[in-house]
Amino acid sequence: MKGDRVLSMLGLAMRAGKIKSGSFQVEKAIDKGEGKLILFCTDSATRTLEMLKEKAERKQIPVIFYGTMESLGHAIGKEDRSCIAVLDEGFSKTIAGYFTEAETKEQS
């Protein structure tokens, strides 16, 4: 299942120290150019997330809407999180690849 792999990979990235979570930390990662992939939960519609999405897109950082606040937080061993920045190119490519792979299979 895509979800299990995505959440597991987020846990590995967190243990490797390659994750920033929460809107303030994610914004700093975007501004510094550290974020390689930004994940937003699907169950939170705030103006802050919209602003972060626009910032990420301006810096050409891929954005994915996935999971709930609870599932994203649980995956990285924290409380509910509305957004996560993946700081490592390898982790971000792997996670983004799960979405591309699933879309390709759905189209077949």
N, CA, C and O atoms as CSV, one atom per row, in Angstrom:
chain,resi,resn,atom,element,x,y,z
A,1,MET,N,N,0.832,-1.178,0.000
A,1,MET,CA,C,0.000,0.000,0.000
A,1,MET,C,C,0.878,1.245,0.000
A,1,MET,O,O,1.866,1.335,0.729
A,2,LYS,N,N,0.490,2.197,-0.837
A,2,LYS,CA,C,1.250,3.443,-0.950
A,2,LYS,C,C,1.358,4.141,0.399
A,2,LYS,O,O,2.433,4.603,0.784
A,3,GLY,N,N,0.230,4.216,1.120
A,3,GLY,CA,C,0.200,4.940,2.382
A,3,GLY,C,C,1.191,4.417,3.393
A,3,GLY,O,O,1.883,5.189,4.056
A,4,ASP,N,N,1.258,3.104,3.512
A,4,ASP,CA,C,2.193,2.511,4.457
A,4,ASP,C,C,3.635,2.857,4.086
A,4,ASP,O,O,4.448,3.160,4.959
A,5,ARG,N,N,3.947,2.812,2.792
A,5,ARG,CA,C,5.315,3.096,2.362
A,5,ARG,C,C,5.671,4.566,2.573
A,5,ARG,O,O,6.781,4.885,2.998
A,6,VAL,N,N,4.732,5.454,2.275
A,6,VAL,CA,C,4.978,6.888,2.456
A,6,VAL,C,C,5.230,7.192,3.925
A,6,VAL,O,O,6.205,7.859,4.269
A,7,LEU,N,N,4.349,6.703,4.786
A,7,LEU,CA,C,4.485,6.981,6.219
A,7,LEU,C,C,5.740,6.342,6.794
A,7,LEU,O,O,6.397,6.937,7.648
A,8,SER,N,N,6.080,5.151,6.345
A,8,SER,CA,C,7.318,4.499,6.800
A,8,SER,C,C,8.549,5.297,6.374
A,8,SER,O,O,9.489,5.474,7.149
A,9,MET,N,N,8.528,5.773,5.138
A,9,MET,CA,C,9.665,6.557,4.645
A,9,MET,C,C,9.790,7.870,5.414
A,9,MET,O,O,10.904,8.331,5.666
A,10,LEU,N,N,8.661,8.481,5.792
A,10,LEU,CA,C,8.713,9.694,6.614
A,10,LEU,C,C,9.335,9.394,7.973
A,10,LEU,O,O,10.104,10.199,8.498
A,11,GLY,N,N,9.005,8.244,8.539
A,11,GLY,CA,C,9.605,7.848,9.815
A,11,GLY,C,C,11.108,7.668,9.703
A,11,GLY,O,O,11.856,8.095,10.583
A,12,LEU,N,N,11.556,7.033,8.618
A,12,LEU,CA,C,12.999,6.857,8.402
A,12,LEU,C,C,13.699,8.212,8.236
A,12,LEU,O,O,14.774,8.442,8.791
A,13,ALA,N,N,13.075,9.093,7.470
A,13,ALA,CA,C,13.659,10.415,7.251
A,13,ALA,C,C,13.746,11.192,8.566
A,13,ALA,O,O,14.709,11.922,8.799
A,14,MET,N,N,12.743,11.032,9.415
A,14,MET,CA,C,12.760,11.716,10.718
A,14,MET,C,C,13.915,11.198,11.573
A,14,MET,O,O,14.644,11.979,12.185
A,15,ARG,N,N,14.074,9.884,11.609
A,15,ARG,CA,C,15.164,9.306,12.401
A,15,ARG,C,C,16.534,9.722,11.864
A,15,ARG,O,O,17.510,9.792,12.610
A,16,ALA,N,N,16.590,9.998,10.556
A,16,ALA,CA,C,17.847,10.445,9.945
A,16,ALA,C,C,18.061,11.951,10.118
A,16,ALA,O,O,19.098,12.483,9.721
A,17,GLY,N,N,17.081,12.633,10.708
A,17,GLY,CA,C,17.206,14.072,10.924
A,17,GLY,C,C,16.954,14.897,9.672
A,17,GLY,O,O,17.459,16.013,9.555
A,18,LYS,N,N,16.179,14.361,8.738
A,18,LYS,CA,C,15.943,15.023,7.456
A,18,LYS,C,C,14.505,15.516,7.299
A,18,LYS,O,O,13.990,15.599,6.184
A,19,ILE,N,N,13.859,15.844,8.422
A,19,ILE,CA,C,12.469,16.304,8.426
A,19,ILE,C,C,12.360,17.569,9.275
A,19,ILE,O,O,12.972,17.675,10.338
A,20,LYS,N,N,11.575,18.520,8.789
A,20,LYS,CA,C,11.135,19.664,9.583
A,20,LYS,C,C,9.616,19.588,9.574
A,20,LYS,O,O,9.011,19.322,8.535
A,21,SER,N,N,8.997,19.820,10.727
A,21,SER,CA,C,7.540,19.707,10.781
A,21,SER,C,C,6.927,20.921,11.467
A,21,SER,O,O,7.567,21.594,12.275
A,22,GLY,N,N,5.682,21.178,11.127
A,22,GLY,CA,C,4.994,22.341,11.661
A,22,GLY,C,C,5.199,23.535,10.757
A,22,GLY,O,O,6.239,23.658,10.110
A,23,SER,N,N,4.221,24.410,10.705
A,23,SER,CA,C,4.248,25.505,9.732
A,23,SER,C,C,5.457,26.428,9.886
A,23,SER,O,O,6.025,26.863,8.884
A,24,PHE,N,N,5.860,26.735,11.115
A,24,PHE,CA,C,6.989,27.642,11.315
A,24,PHE,C,C,8.291,27.031,10.791
A,24,PHE,O,O,9.039,27.688,10.066
A,25,GLN,N,N,8.562,25.771,11.157
A,25,GLN,CA,C,9.787,25.103,10.712
A,25,GLN,C,C,9.789,24.857,9.207
A,25,GLN,O,O,10.828,24.975,8.557
A,26,VAL,N,N,8.628,24.514,8.655
A,26,VAL,CA,C,8.527,24.283,7.210
A,26,VAL,C,C,8.769,25.591,6.454
A,26,VAL,O,O,9.444,25.597,5.424
A,27,GLU,N,N,8.224,26.687,6.958
A,27,GLU,CA,C,8.447,27.988,6.309
A,27,GLU,C,C,9.929,28.341,6.304
A,27,GLU,O,O,10.448,28.817,5.295
A,28,LYS,N,N,10.615,28.113,7.419
A,28,LYS,CA,C,12.057,28.380,7.476
A,28,LYS,C,C,12.815,27.510,6.477
A,28,LYS,O,O,13.738,27.982,5.814
A,29,ALA,N,N,12.423,26.239,6.370
A,29,ALA,CA,C,13.089,25.327,5.426
A,29,ALA,C,C,12.879,25.781,3.982
A,29,ALA,O,O,13.791,25.692,3.161
A,30,ILE,N,N,11.680,26.266,3.675
A,30,ILE,CA,C,11.398,26.762,2.327
A,30,ILE,C,C,12.233,28.011,2.055
A,30,ILE,O,O,12.870,28.118,1.007
A,31,ASP,N,N,12.230,28.952,2.996
A,31,ASP,CA,C,12.965,30.207,2.818
A,31,ASP,C,C,14.464,29.978,2.644
A,31,ASP,O,O,15.112,30.673,1.862
A,32,LYS,N,N,15.012,29.009,3.368
A,32,LYS,CA,C,16.449,28.722,3.284
A,32,LYS,C,C,16.792,27.827,2.095
A,32,LYS,O,O,17.969,27.595,1.818
A,33,GLY,N,N,15.779,27.324,1.388
A,33,GLY,CA,C,16.025,26.434,0.254
A,33,GLY,C,C,16.398,25.028,0.675
A,33,GLY,O,O,16.953,24.272,-0.123
A,34,GLU,N,N,16.101,24.658,1.921
A,34,GLU,CA,C,16.446,23.326,2.424
A,34,GLU,C,C,15.421,22.272,2.045
A,34,GLU,O,O,15.769,21.102,1.884
A,35,GLY,N,N,14.168,22.665,1.900
A,35,GLY,CA,C,13.096,21.706,1.614
A,35,GLY,C,C,13.198,21.166,0.202
A,35,GLY,O,O,13.349,21.927,-0.754
A,36,LYS,N,N,13.116,19.854,0.075
A,36,LYS,CA,C,13.140,19.197,-1.242
A,36,LYS,C,C,11.760,18.694,-1.634
A,36,LYS,O,O,11.484,18.461,-2.811
A,37,LEU,N,N,10.885,18.527,-0.628
A,37,LEU,CA,C,9.512,18.080,-0.839
A,37,LEU,C,C,8.696,18.550,0.354
A,37,LEU,O,O,9.144,18.440,1.496
A,38,ILE,N,N,7.499,19.074,0.097
A,38,ILE,CA,C,6.619,19.519,1.169
A,38,ILE,C,C,5.354,18.680,1.127
A,38,ILE,O,O,4.718,18.551,0.081
A,39,LEU,N,N,4.990,18.107,2.277
A,39,LEU,CA,C,3.739,17.361,2.388
A,39,LEU,C,C,2.781,18.134,3.275
A,39,LEU,O,O,3.137,18.561,4.374
A,40,PHE,N,N,1.565,18.307,2.787
A,40,PHE,CA,C,0.498,18.946,3.554
A,40,PHE,C,C,-0.576,17.915,3.822
A,40,PHE,O,O,-0.856,17.074,2.968
A,41,CYS,N,N,-1.182,17.969,5.000
A,41,CYS,CA,C,-2.283,17.057,5.296
A,41,CYS,C,C,-3.510,17.492,4.500
A,41,CYS,O,O,-3.605,18.639,4.062
A,42,THR,N,N,-4.436,16.574,4.320
A,42,THR,CA,C,-5.638,16.866,3.537
A,42,THR,C,C,-6.788,17.367,4.399
A,42,THR,O,O,-7.809,17.798,3.864
A,43,ASP,N,N,-6.647,17.322,5.712
A,43,ASP,CA,C,-7.775,17.687,6.576
A,43,ASP,C,C,-7.591,19.026,7.288
A,43,ASP,O,O,-8.221,19.273,8.316
A,44,SER,N,N,-6.744,19.875,6.754
A,44,SER,CA,C,-6.552,21.190,7.356
A,44,SER,C,C,-6.532,22.237,6.248
A,44,SER,O,O,-5.673,22.208,5.367
A,45,ALA,N,N,-7.470,23.144,6.301
A,45,ALA,CA,C,-7.528,24.195,5.287
A,45,ALA,C,C,-7.305,25.537,5.973
A,45,ALA,O,O,-8.257,26.185,6.408
A,46,THR,N,N,-6.069,25.942,6.065
A,46,THR,CA,C,-5.766,27.210,6.713
A,46,THR,C,C,-5.066,28.148,5.738
A,46,THR,O,O,-4.486,27.716,4.742
A,47,ARG,N,N,-5.129,29.409,6.039
A,47,ARG,CA,C,-4.462,30.411,5.210
A,47,ARG,C,C,-2.950,30.226,5.259
A,47,ARG,O,O,-2.256,30.495,4.278
A,48,THR,N,N,-2.447,29.775,6.382
A,48,THR,CA,C,-1.006,29.549,6.521
A,48,THR,C,C,-0.534,28.483,5.533
A,48,THR,O,O,0.495,28.652,4.879
A,49,LEU,N,N,-1.289,27.382,5.423
A,49,LEU,CA,C,-0.892,26.323,4.494
A,49,LEU,C,C,-0.923,26.817,3.056
A,49,LEU,O,O,-0.059,26.457,2.257
A,50,GLU,N,N,-1.903,27.634,2.724
A,50,GLU,CA,C,-1.980,28.184,1.368
A,50,GLU,C,C,-0.764,29.071,1.082
A,50,GLU,O,O,-0.206,29.028,-0.015
A,51,MET,N,N,-0.358,29.870,2.063
A,51,MET,CA,C,0.814,30.724,1.910
A,51,MET,C,C,2.080,29.876,1.739
A,51,MET,O,O,2.930,30.181,0.902
A,52,LEU,N,N,2.195,28.817,2.535
A,52,LEU,CA,C,3.361,27.935,2.423
A,52,LEU,C,C,3.390,27.229,1.067
A,52,LEU,O,O,4.453,27.072,0.467
A,53,LYS,N,N,2.242,26.813,0.599
A,53,LYS,CA,C,2.146,26.156,-0.713
A,53,LYS,C,C,2.630,27.109,-1.804
A,53,LYS,O,O,3.404,26.712,-2.676
A,54,GLU,N,N,2.182,28.354,-1.760
A,54,GLU,CA,C,2.604,29.341,-2.755
A,54,GLU,C,C,4.110,29.598,-2.686
A,54,GLU,O,O,4.769,29.707,-3.719
A,55,LYS,N,N,4.656,29.694,-1.468
A,55,LYS,CA,C,6.105,29.895,-1.308
A,55,LYS,C,C,6.876,28.725,-1.905
A,55,LYS,O,O,7.858,28.920,-2.621
A,56,ALA,N,N,6.424,27.508,-1.606
A,56,ALA,CA,C,7.103,26.311,-2.116
A,56,ALA,C,C,7.059,26.275,-3.641
A,56,ALA,O,O,8.061,25.965,-4.286
A,57,GLU,N,N,5.915,26.587,-4.209
A,57,GLU,CA,C,5.793,26.562,-5.661
A,57,GLU,C,C,6.666,27.622,-6.316
A,57,GLU,O,O,7.222,27.387,-7.389
A,58,ARG,N,N,6.793,28.794,-5.680
A,58,ARG,CA,C,7.680,29.838,-6.205
A,58,ARG,C,C,9.136,29.372,-6.220
A,58,ARG,O,O,9.902,29.727,-7.116
A,59,LYS,N,N,9.504,28.576,-5.221
A,59,LYS,CA,C,10.880,28.060,-5.144
A,59,LYS,C,C,11.023,26.735,-5.890
A,59,LYS,O,O,12.077,26.100,-5.840
A,60,GLN,N,N,9.960,26.321,-6.581
A,60,GLN,CA,C,9.922,25.084,-7.358
A,60,GLN,C,C,10.187,23.851,-6.501
A,60,GLN,O,O,10.894,22.931,-6.913
A,61,ILE,N,N,9.612,23.848,-5.311
A,61,ILE,CA,C,9.677,22.697,-4.417
A,61,ILE,C,C,8.380,21.916,-4.602
A,61,ILE,O,O,7.297,22.489,-4.481
A,62,PRO,N,N,8.469,20.627,-4.891
A,62,PRO,CA,C,7.249,19.834,-5.082
A,62,PRO,C,C,6.379,19.824,-3.828
A,62,PRO,O,O,6.883,19.789,-2.706
A,63,VAL,N,N,5.068,19.856,-4.039
A,63,VAL,CA,C,4.089,19.860,-2.962
A,63,VAL,C,C,3.140,18.687,-3.166
A,63,VAL,O,O,2.647,18.462,-4.272
A,64,ILE,N,N,2.885,17.937,-2.091
A,64,ILE,CA,C,1.955,16.816,-2.133
A,64,ILE,C,C,0.990,16.955,-0.967
A,64,ILE,O,O,1.400,17.207,0.166
A,65,PHE,N,N,-0.291,16.789,-1.253
A,65,PHE,CA,C,-1.307,16.744,-0.203
A,65,PHE,C,C,-1.573,15.278,0.092
A,65,PHE,O,O,-1.964,14.517,-0.792
A,66,TYR,N,N,-1.355,14.885,1.359
A,66,TYR,CA,C,-1.459,13.470,1.693
A,66,TYR,C,C,-1.736,13.281,3.182
A,66,TYR,O,O,-1.183,14.003,4.012
A,67,GLY,N,N,-2.569,12.336,3.514
A,67,GLY,CA,C,-2.779,11.929,4.896
A,67,GLY,C,C,-3.535,12.956,5.723
A,67,GLY,O,O,-3.980,13.994,5.233
A,68,THR,N,N,-3.656,12.623,6.977
A,68,THR,CA,C,-4.316,13.506,7.933
A,68,THR,C,C,-3.267,14.099,8.866
A,68,THR,O,O,-2.116,13.662,8.888
A,69,MET,N,N,-3.680,15.087,9.624
A,69,MET,CA,C,-2.766,15.677,10.606
A,69,MET,C,C,-2.268,14.591,11.558
A,69,MET,O,O,-1.089,14.551,11.909
A,70,GLU,N,N,-3.168,13.724,11.965
A,70,GLU,CA,C,-2.814,12.661,12.896
A,70,GLU,C,C,-1.822,11.680,12.275
A,70,GLU,O,O,-0.834,11.313,12.912
A,71,SER,N,N,-2.077,11.249,11.028
A,71,SER,CA,C,-1.198,10.250,10.408
A,71,SER,C,C,0.194,10.812,10.127
A,71,SER,O,O,1.190,10.111,10.308
A,72,LEU,N,N,0.274,12.068,9.687
A,72,LEU,CA,C,1.597,12.666,9.443
A,72,LEU,C,C,2.379,12.803,10.745
A,72,LEU,O,O,3.566,12.480,10.798
A,73,GLY,N,N,1.718,13.279,11.788
A,73,GLY,CA,C,2.387,13.409,13.082
A,73,GLY,C,C,2.835,12.070,13.630
A,73,GLY,O,O,3.955,11.928,14.121
A,74,HIS,N,N,1.945,11.084,13.539
A,74,HIS,CA,C,2.263,9.748,14.059
A,74,HIS,C,C,3.452,9.140,13.307
A,74,HIS,O,O,4.293,8.479,13.917
A,75,ALA,N,N,3.527,9.355,12.000
A,75,ALA,CA,C,4.606,8.792,11.188
A,75,ALA,C,C,5.978,9.276,11.632
A,75,ALA,O,O,6.966,8.552,11.520
A,76,ILE,N,N,6.034,10.515,12.141
A,76,ILE,CA,C,7.333,11.067,12.553
A,76,ILE,C,C,7.495,11.088,14.065
A,76,ILE,O,O,8.438,11.687,14.584
A,77,GLY,N,N,6.572,10.430,14.779
A,77,GLY,CA,C,6.690,10.312,16.225
A,77,GLY,C,C,6.361,11.588,16.982
A,77,GLY,O,O,6.902,11.836,18.059
A,78,LYS,N,N,5.477,12.394,16.420
A,78,LYS,CA,C,5.110,13.654,17.064
A,78,LYS,C,C,3.587,13.748,17.140
A,78,LYS,O,O,2.871,12.853,16.691
A,79,GLU,N,N,3.111,14.848,17.715
A,79,GLU,CA,C,1.669,15.099,17.742
A,79,GLU,C,C,1.220,15.489,16.333
A,79,GLU,O,O,2.020,15.499,15.397
A,80,ASP,N,N,-0.055,15.806,16.196
A,80,ASP,CA,C,-0.614,16.165,14.894
A,80,ASP,C,C,0.236,17.226,14.199
A,80,ASP,O,O,0.657,18.204,14.817
A,81,ARG,N,N,0.481,17.019,12.906
A,81,ARG,CA,C,1.251,17.964,12.094
A,81,ARG,C,C,0.494,18.242,10.806
A,81,ARG,O,O,0.016,17.318,10.148
A,82,SER,N,N,0.387,19.521,10.446
A,82,SER,CA,C,-0.324,19.886,9.223
A,82,SER,C,C,0.598,19.901,8.011
A,82,SER,O,O,0.131,19.803,6.876
A,83,CYS,N,N,1.900,20.024,8.241
A,83,CYS,CA,C,2.833,20.033,7.116
A,83,CYS,C,C,4.203,19.511,7.549
A,83,CYS,O,O,4.607,19.607,8.708
A,84,ILE,N,N,4.890,18.955,6.556
A,84,ILE,CA,C,6.214,18.370,6.782
A,84,ILE,C,C,7.101,18.751,5.598
A,84,ILE,O,O,6.669,18.679,4.448
A,85,ALA,N,N,8.325,19.151,5.877
A,85,ALA,CA,C,9.322,19.391,4.827
A,85,ALA,C,C,10.347,18.266,4.883
A,85,ALA,O,O,10.914,17.983,5.938
A,86,VAL,N,N,10.577,17.631,3.749
A,86,VAL,CA,C,11.620,16.612,3.635
A,86,VAL,C,C,12.863,17.327,3.115
A,86,VAL,O,O,12.825,17.972,2.068
A,87,LEU,N,N,13.964,17.207,3.856
A,87,LEU,CA,C,15.167,17.973,3.554
A,87,LEU,C,C,16.176,17.229,2.687
A,87,LEU,O,O,17.124,17.836,2.190
A,88,ASP,N,N,15.992,15.946,2.501
A,88,ASP,CA,C,16.954,15.118,1.770
A,88,ASP,C,C,16.418,14.782,0.377
A,88,ASP,O,O,15.266,14.375,0.226
A,89,GLU,N,N,17.254,14.955,-0.620
A,89,GLU,CA,C,16.869,14.683,-2.006
A,89,GLU,C,C,16.476,13.226,-2.221
A,89,GLU,O,O,15.503,12.943,-2.919
A,90,GLY,N,N,17.223,12.306,-1.627
A,90,GLY,CA,C,16.928,10.877,-1.786
A,90,GLY,C,C,15.579,10.490,-1.209
A,90,GLY,O,O,14.785,9.816,-1.865
A,91,PHE,N,N,15.321,10.920,0.024
A,91,PHE,CA,C,14.026,10.637,0.639
A,91,PHE,C,C,12.893,11.276,-0.158
A,91,PHE,O,O,11.851,10.655,-0.363
A,92,SER,N,N,13.092,12.516,-0.609
A,92,SER,CA,C,12.019,13.206,-1.321
A,92,SER,C,C,11.721,12.532,-2.658
A,92,SER,O,O,10.556,12.431,-3.045
A,93,LYS,N,N,12.735,12.077,-3.363
A,93,LYS,CA,C,12.509,11.381,-4.634
A,93,LYS,C,C,11.785,10.057,-4.412
A,93,LYS,O,O,10.897,9.688,-5.181
A,94,THR,N,N,12.169,9.350,-3.362
A,94,THR,CA,C,11.512,8.078,-3.064
A,94,THR,C,C,10.048,8.286,-2.736
A,94,THR,O,O,9.188,7.575,-3.255
A,95,ILE,N,N,9.755,9.254,-1.879
A,95,ILE,CA,C,8.364,9.519,-1.483
A,95,ILE,C,C,7.556,9.990,-2.691
A,95,ILE,O,O,6.449,9.500,-2.915
A,96,ALA,N,N,8.083,10.921,-3.464
A,96,ALA,CA,C,7.371,11.406,-4.651
A,96,ALA,C,C,7.170,10.272,-5.654
A,96,ALA,O,O,6.158,10.228,-6.354
A,97,GLY,N,N,8.133,9.359,-5.719
A,97,GLY,CA,C,8.036,8.212,-6.619
A,97,GLY,C,C,6.863,7.311,-6.293
A,97,GLY,O,O,6.267,6.726,-7.197
A,98,TYR,N,N,6.517,7.187,-5.014
A,98,TYR,CA,C,5.356,6.384,-4.637
A,98,TYR,C,C,4.078,6.940,-5.245
A,98,TYR,O,O,3.189,6.181,-5.629
A,99,PHE,N,N,3.984,8.256,-5.333
A,99,PHE,CA,C,2.796,8.876,-5.901
A,99,PHE,C,C,2.776,8.720,-7.415
A,99,PHE,O,O,1.724,8.442,-7.991
A,100,THR,N,N,3.913,8.892,-8.063
A,100,THR,CA,C,4.004,8.717,-9.506
A,100,THR,C,C,3.702,7.275,-9.880
A,100,THR,O,O,2.995,7.015,-10.854
A,101,GLU,N,N,4.239,6.336,-9.105
A,101,GLU,CA,C,4.034,4.907,-9.343
A,101,GLU,C,C,2.552,4.545,-9.232
A,101,GLU,O,O,2.029,3.812,-10.071
A,102,ALA,N,N,1.887,5.045,-8.217
A,102,ALA,CA,C,0.478,4.749,-8.006
A,102,ALA,C,C,-0.373,5.350,-9.119
A,102,ALA,O,O,-1.328,4.718,-9.569
A,103,GLU,N,N,-0.044,6.563,-9.572
A,103,GLU,CA,C,-0.798,7.195,-10.651
A,103,GLU,C,C,-0.612,6.433,-11.952
A,103,GLU,O,O,-1.555,6.294,-12.731
A,104,THR,N,N,0.599,5.938,-12.193
A,104,THR,CA,C,0.868,5.167,-13.398
A,104,THR,C,C,0.060,3.872,-13.404
A,104,THR,O,O,-0.506,3.494,-14.430
A,105,LYS,N,N,0.007,3.188,-12.248
A,105,LYS,CA,C,-0.753,1.946,-12.162
A,105,LYS,C,C,-2.239,2.187,-12.348
A,105,LYS,O,O,-2.924,1.364,-12.956
A,106,GLU,N,N,-2.759,3.316,-11.829
A,106,GLU,CA,C,-4.179,3.631,-11.968
A,106,GLU,C,C,-4.553,3.885,-13.415
A,106,GLU,O,O,-5.667,3.564,-13.829
A,107,GLN,N,N,-3.640,4.459,-14.194
A,107,GLN,CA,C,-3.926,4.793,-15.597
A,107,GLN,C,C,-3.862,3.569,-16.491
A,107,GLN,O,O,-4.449,3.576,-17.573
A,108,SER,N,N,-3.166,2.515,-16.072
A,108,SER,CA,C,-3.023,1.295,-16.896
A,108,SER,C,C,-4.312,0.538,-17.006
A,108,SER,O,O,-4.362,-0.505,-17.659
